């Protein structure tokens, strides 16, 4: 597409729309933080020409009309905590930052719904809801920093999806500014709705390429009154994963979380944290949480889960039924990325998803890829969902150039293996610019054709977040 | 669109594709059953020119290529149990019946997923799964006759959606023949997937206008080991509905079902069934079910629910903890449509959805509409979801002509009221041809424009199920 650059005249017009102090322009130092998200590496960076901080849907609508008229690309941005380059202005132009649209607009207790703006930090929703005995069940690992708008745009998953599902299950309504500046309401305070195509759910996970959310209506759940975490140590990944369907089918229990960590992941995190768990016995760990409204029931469930794990070969089962011990074991899980970040400056965080029962097989086959390329691939993630975070960690002696040469080969190996096991590229992090070139390893031309048709119907000028998902 | 009629030559070609005995053509008596679905009234009927019964995706693909080449419309059909005219060939042409594609292809116990063809009767899936301790949690009221393909096409809801959600939550993968005859795989045996736009969920509920499903992968749940039903009698609809959020927020319990029946609905069904419940005291009833894997927990929950209902003004609470009494109370709920069908030959079954807390208000306001037009509007349905089946029952003395004149006014009043309370046209029955003309009372031109853009991208010749949802 032939995009145009912003001129000083256009910037003056934009300043009139959102206010002088809500425009960053002409200062590379101030613009730089908006050239990247949390994707490791410098490859997915691209500088914006201006950053705008609108306060209202009407301002966003005016910006989009200008962008279309002048053929200037617009990239929406939340907290910038994404892991696929989704908020990076790949073609320059405007970054549209929603941090000022950060109000909780309405709690509707009778209907158990909350209406928020996109710039609300996800965790703030739950802090706000605590006193009402309600909670929002989305739970991305970056909950304390990420924005709800970004969660919706990426269809964020996270640690509680086994029981509660991902973001999409809770998005009941959206107010959207379309790429041409028109506004549309999708869904509403409705728990069921088949009035026309499900454009609401098409927006969820569209990575900011089909519209900008200006209001979000979320479904709430009763706040569980108790939670218990189990840390179950196994000798092998296979033994750990085999326990999972037994818990669910034989026990009839849907745990809140079933997090998996392989030997490398556990060892890395324990070393990093100077943790004294007997990790050397553990070939793999499961971190299993149960929650509920009834303490006796939760106790019964975690005891059953412990029994299933032991009879499936768990060598030890630790119970964390208070916040301190709970935090101690979740800390291991959360610190895996950090632990490896200090081992090597060159890393790539993957987010593949396979049928859950295929996890032992893929973990075993990663070992081949790992030794073939001379890299480490610690694996961890959401075993209950088949969503595995494979972290590709280079040999520390490699140069940047060598890393960039060899990484596409490693990724192609990983994705082809994933595809061969019935899996796909991303379970929750998205495609963005990072995984775009690998789309054809897992999806067909027909599928890309349908996406292109939808994009064209919503955004014929390709103004909104160009360069993402597909070309 | 300028559609063409089938010629004998084309019919010969189609016979070559699906086999002589799988084509109905030229015999109005044999074609007539495919001119309608279960929508009451004769208004939404339209005769097909031919009915085809393909067995494979390849046959469907060949049919679609012919239809596109010759500009002949194709309307997919499952069991024909729909309630919005979705399976009616509004522009004639071909009805594509999937009744021969009725195999359960694979049960994957490890991943708790099942792969089925679209012509499998929904209830057969659960009959098949019983011995494995698993179940498919979709539960339309027509479970014993409807096909799973139709459930997916309409995004069927039903009686268990409060706890389990609607069909869409369980559709993990689809093999689809696109309107041009191309095939595409969407999703897979994956519990999470953000690899590109969510075209999978766009297909769910698209009413057979965007593609034909030839394989469906469904997520399964552990089969609950026990279920208890409560029938709670209240003096008013308001009192009944007010109990609902208390159960969920204060009790922290998500019941399986929360079915509502107003006075007219209860009285009609009890009269029809010669039932001896003390319905004359009841201004409204809630039928609440709880299920689970643990009998003690289920007992605790239903006792709590009973207490909440009593403290919210329930005059009586009956407990049904065995199949016989359970069937007795569900029978009342299921027989409401039949009960009114014998009262008047002219009826219209509506399926509006509002924020759940608005149900008492809308039921009260229906009374105004009812007296203004001289009709009955018994209301019943899925209170936990805000999905209300308002059945418009004409005065038996009215003529067909008068009924057809006045019905659009009644419906417009009902839909405008629904919209004013934040609601919309349909929670689970769909738009089809029946509600198409009323779409603009609840959605914007921009929304219709987006739907039109999507349709155009998938089906530029408007070959697949034309005349539905929007023009």
Interface residues (C-beta under 8 A of the other chain):
Chain A: X108 X109 X110 X111 X112 X113 X132 X133 X134 X154 X155 X157 X161 X165 X166 X168 X169 X178 X182 X183 X184 X185 X186 X188 X189 X190 X191 X192 X193 X194 X195 X196 X197 X198 X199 X201 X202 X204 X205 X206 X210 X221 X222 X223 X224 X225 X245 X248 X249 X250 X251 X252 X253 X254 X292 X293 X294 X297 X300 X353 X354 X355 X356 X357 X382 X384 X385 X386 X387 X422 X423 X424 X425 X426 X427 X428 X429 X430 X431 X439 X442 X443 X444 X446 X447 X448 X450 X451 X453 X454 X456 X457 X458 X469 X470
Chain B: X108 X109 X110 X111 X112 X113 X132 X133 X134 X154 X155 X157 X161 X165 X166 X168 X169 X178 X182 X183 X184 X185 X186 X188 X189 X190 X191 X192 X193 X194 X195 X196 X197 X198 X199 X201 X202 X204 X205 X206 X210 X221 X222 X223 X224 X225 X245 X248 X249 X250 X251 X252 X253 X254 X292 X293 X294 X297 X300 X353 X354 X355 X356 X357 X382 X384 X385 X386 X387 X422 X423 X424 X425 X426 X427 X428 X429 X430 X431 X439 X442 X443 X444 X446 X447 X448 X450 X451 X453 X454 X456 X457 X458 X469 X470
